[in-house]
Amino acid sequence: MGFDKWKQMVFPRRVLVGHRVLSQLGDLVEGLKFEPRATIVADTTTKRIAGDDAARLLKAAGHAAKFCLIQGPTMASVRAVKKAAKASRASYLIGAGGGSVIDVAKLAAYELDVPYISLPTSAAHDGIASANASIKETEGNVSKTAKAPEAIVADTHLIAQAPYRMLAAGCGDVLANLVAVKDWELAATLKGEEFSSLAAALSRTSAELVLREAHAIRPGLEEAVWVVVKSLITSGVAMSVAGTSRPASGSEHLFSHMLDRLAPGVAMHGEQCGVGTIMMMRLHRGNWQEIRDTLRTVGAPTTAKEMRHKPGTILSALQGAHTIRRDRYTILGETGLTREAAKSLARETGVF
């Protein structure tokens, strides 16, 4: 039999990162040859921060732009965007906001089969560059296949205006890649899951940049945004190469998703992933202390108390994390941790 393996990798066509690059939006859409009708997805805050400027720049480039304001990453929001885009015959979408806004835009774009531009106003997680959307449903956040951005416009001056907590959370989401790749390697060895060494290398590279530059990531520095955004975009590219979120989502993400079910809205996704990475790296017998120290350096939480989660919630999340995605084998195995094992892990790593 001849060789018949194949795969599809979808990458952004244009990536603009740096100081005041939003000003280049008009030239960007002209270069992409989009039909001149856009729907800008935003919330009331991000419309003011970035959406209004985006609409002005599009108008100057001869593009009509209408807004669809949403209130959260729900399927109701996705339906509202689709309705608004169809009504205005939009040929492309722009997600102008944080992770929730961009997740809604990318899923709506996927279901409409139109391109979208990622215009982040914060750098709290790697959703700004990935083709996966986290949408709230009755059982908690659910990861859905969406559309990779046609272009990314990451204005570091703009993102630097967001609360620093978001940038620190972004560091936690990137550092999670170190555990995610180990989980992926484990699944390849024990379960025969397909593994991409190139995607894994890109994933590790994004995390290693944060490890190396942690001392430069602090409040008030646009250069800090530059480092974190580059890491997040590289992480998104790793997922595009793999065709799956595997390079950036493992047991630490399962832990975070379970926390969201047990105690929604208490801590940010990247904060929970960061603390989960500390513990899961310990299970992998890796250098969990380096993860903890890096998170401390950038000002991200490393304990249950700092996340404002109760110890009992942490234990329940550790015990139940393996049930979130039964198809995704990780260091937690198929049966998860006992309560005593979870308690020992959290205490040993200083989570409580």
Stockholm file with secondary structure:
# STOCKHOLM 1.0

chainA/1-352         MGFDKWKQMVFPRRVLVGHRVLSQLGDLVEGLKFEPRATIVADTTTKRIAGDDAARLLKAAGHAAKFCLIQGPTMASVRAVKKAAKASRASYLIGAGGGSVIDVAKLAAYELDVPYISLPTSAAHDGIASANASIKETEGNVSKTAKAPEAIVADTHLIAQAPYRMLAAGCGDVLANLVAVKDWELAATLKGEEFSSLAAALSRTSAELVLREAHAIRPGLEEAVWVVVKSLITSGVAMSVAGTSRPASGSEHLFSHMLDRLAPGVAMHGEQCGVGTIMMMRLHRGNWQEIRDTLRTVGAPTTAKEMRHKPGTILSALQGAHTIRRDRYTILGETGLTREAAKSLARETGVF
#=GR chainA/1-352 SS CCCCCCCCCCCCSEEEEETTGGGGHHHHHHHHTCCSEEEEEECHHHIIIIIHHHHHHHHHTTCEEEEEECSSSBHHHHHHHHHHHHHTTCSEEEEEESHHHHHHHHHHHHHHTCCEEEEESCCSSGGGTCSEEEEEETTEEEEEECCCCSEEEEEHHHHTTSCHHHHHHHHHHHHTHHHHHHHHHHHHHHHCCCCCHHHHHHHHHHHHHHHHHGGGCCTTCHHHHHHHHHHHHHHHHHHHHHTSSGGGCSHHHHHHHHHHHHSTTSSCHHHHHHHHHHHHHHHTTSCHHHHHHHHHHHTCCCSHHHHTCCHHHHHHHHHHGGGSCTTSCCTTTTTCCCHHHHHHHHHHTTCC
#=GC SS_cons         CCCCCCCCCCCCSEEEEETTGGGGHHHHHHHHTCCSEEEEEECHHHIIIIIHHHHHHHHHTTCEEEEEECSSSBHHHHHHHHHHHHHTTCSEEEEEESHHHHHHHHHHHHHHTCCEEEEESCCSSGGGTCSEEEEEETTEEEEEECCCCSEEEEEHHHHTTSCHHHHHHHHHHHHTHHHHHHHHHHHHHHHCCCCCHHHHHHHHHHHHHHHHHGGGCCTTCHHHHHHHHHHHHHHHHHHHHHTSSGGGCSHHHHHHHHHHHHSTTSSCHHHHHHHHHHHHHHHTTSCHHHHHHHHHHHTCCCSHHHHTCCHHHHHHHHHHGGGSCTTSCCTTTTTCCCHHHHHHHHHHTTCC
//
